[in-house]
Amino acid sequence: MTIQMSIKVGRFSHGFTLLELLVVMVIIGLLVGYVGPMYFKQIGKSEIKTALAQIDSFGKALDQYRLDTGHFPTTEEGLTALIEKPSNEKKWDGPYLKKKVPPDPWGNPYLYKRPGDHGDYDIVSYGKDGATGGTGEDADIGNWE
């Protein structure tokens, strides 16, 4: 038994068999299976670039903070010192960021440490997994890279 979808054009009947439709659907499925992962890989790359851009922006704001106050914020004051004046800071001339400190692209807070292990300070995002170490999207992203 063959199921046939027909379109009548004049006297002749043109149509697709169920087999032909299934073949087309399989081809579309294979294409989606190939293109889908490539698409999501690009999204992961853009999140890493976003984190690097945000960390760079924090670094510039911290440099301005240091020019005004003579030092970087302490670990306890954190990146919040770029938005809100620390209680013991007399020379603060902020805010140094236009908006509050956003979370990293995966929704986790950035880690600020002073003195840092890689310089005067470290700003770190632990990546998609939110834990130290990892590779790809799970890799740590910091201001020393």
NORVENNOR-V806720 format. One record per residue. N is the residue number from 1. RES is the residue in one small letter. PSI is psi in degrees with one decimal (* if undefined). D_FIRST is the distance of its C-alpha to the first C-alpha in whole Angstrom. Layout:
BEGIN
n | res | psi | d_first
N | RES | PSI | D_FIRST
N | RES | PSI | D_FIRST
END
This chain:
BEGIN
n | res | psi | d_first
1 | m | 125.4 | 0
2 | t | 128.2 | 4
3 | i | 130.7 | 7
4 | q | 131.7 | 10
5 | m | 127.8 | 13
6 | s | 147.5 | 15
7 | i | 122.1 | 19
8 | k | 124.3 | 21
9 | v | 106.9 | 24
10 | g | -128.1 | 25
11 | r | -16.6 | 23
12 | f | 148.5 | 21
13 | s | 120.1 | 18
14 | h | 138.5 | 18
15 | g | -180.0 | 16
16 | f | 138.1 | 14
17 | t | 163.7 | 11
18 | l | -36.6 | 11
19 | l | -43.9 | 12
20 | e | -42.1 | 15
21 | l | -40.3 | 16
22 | l | -40.3 | 16
23 | v | -44.1 | 18
24 | v | -41.8 | 20
25 | m | -36.7 | 21
26 | v | -43.1 | 22
27 | i | -44.2 | 24
28 | i | -42.1 | 26
29 | g | -41.2 | 26
30 | l | -41.6 | 28
31 | l | -43.8 | 30
32 | v | -39.3 | 31
33 | g | -29.2 | 32
34 | y | -44.3 | 34
35 | v | -35.0 | 36
36 | g | -54.2 | 36
37 | p | -35.6 | 39
38 | m | -38.7 | 40
39 | y | -47.9 | 41
40 | f | -27.9 | 42
41 | k | -38.9 | 44
42 | q | -35.7 | 46
43 | i | -42.4 | 47
44 | g | -40.9 | 48
45 | k | -39.0 | 51
46 | s | -33.4 | 51
47 | e | -38.2 | 53
48 | i | -43.2 | 55
49 | k | -37.2 | 56
50 | t | -44.2 | 57
51 | a | -43.5 | 59
52 | l | -39.8 | 61
53 | a | -40.9 | 62
54 | q | -42.8 | 63
55 | i | -40.3 | 65
56 | d | -41.3 | 67
57 | s | -42.7 | 67
58 | f | -39.3 | 69
59 | g | -41.7 | 71
60 | k | -40.2 | 72
61 | a | -39.2 | 73
62 | l | -37.3 | 75
63 | d | -41.6 | 77
64 | q | -40.8 | 78
65 | y | -46.6 | 79
66 | r | -37.2 | 81
67 | l | -38.9 | 83
68 | d | -41.4 | 84
69 | t | -19.1 | 85
70 | g | -0.7 | 86
71 | h | 164.0 | 83
72 | f | 158.6 | 79
73 | p | 153.1 | 78
74 | t | 167.4 | 78
75 | t | -40.0 | 75
76 | e | -39.7 | 76
77 | e | -36.9 | 76
78 | g | -163.5 | 73
79 | l | -14.0 | 71
80 | t | -26.8 | 72
81 | a | -16.1 | 76
82 | l | -17.5 | 74
83 | i | -45.8 | 73
84 | e | 136.6 | 76
85 | k | 124.9 | 80
86 | p | 146.6 | 81
87 | s | -29.8 | 83
88 | n | 11.4 | 86
89 | e | 114.5 | 85
90 | k | -31.6 | 88
91 | k | 9.1 | 87
92 | w | 131.5 | 83
93 | d | 42.3 | 82
94 | g | -165.0 | 78
95 | p | 150.6 | 76
96 | y | -9.0 | 74
97 | l | 146.4 | 71
98 | k | -31.1 | 70
99 | k | 169.3 | 67
100 | k | 159.7 | 67
101 | v | 118.5 | 66
102 | p | 160.6 | 62
103 | p | 167.1 | 60
104 | d | 170.6 | 58
105 | p | -15.7 | 55
106 | w | 6.5 | 53
107 | g | 7.1 | 56
108 | n | 151.1 | 58
109 | p | 149.5 | 62
110 | y | 146.7 | 64
111 | l | 126.9 | 67
112 | y | 132.5 | 70
113 | k | 129.5 | 73
114 | r | 127.4 | 76
115 | p | 153.0 | 78
116 | g | 167.1 | 74
117 | d | -17.9 | 74
118 | h | 2.9 | 73
119 | g | -157.6 | 75
120 | d | -35.0 | 77
121 | y | 159.3 | 74
122 | d | 136.6 | 71
123 | i | 124.7 | 68
124 | v | 139.9 | 65
125 | s | 133.0 | 61
126 | y | 9.6 | 59
127 | g | -166.9 | 56
128 | k | -37.4 | 53
129 | d | -13.4 | 53
130 | g | 14.0 | 57
131 | a | 155.3 | 58
132 | t | 149.2 | 61
133 | g | -168.9 | 59
134 | g | 171.7 | 56
135 | t | 163.1 | 54
136 | g | -129.5 | 52
137 | e | -20.0 | 52
138 | d | -4.8 | 53
139 | a | 150.0 | 56
140 | d | 142.7 | 60
141 | i | 125.7 | 61
142 | g | 171.8 | 65
143 | n | -6.0 | 67
144 | w | -5.2 | 68
145 | e | * | 65
END
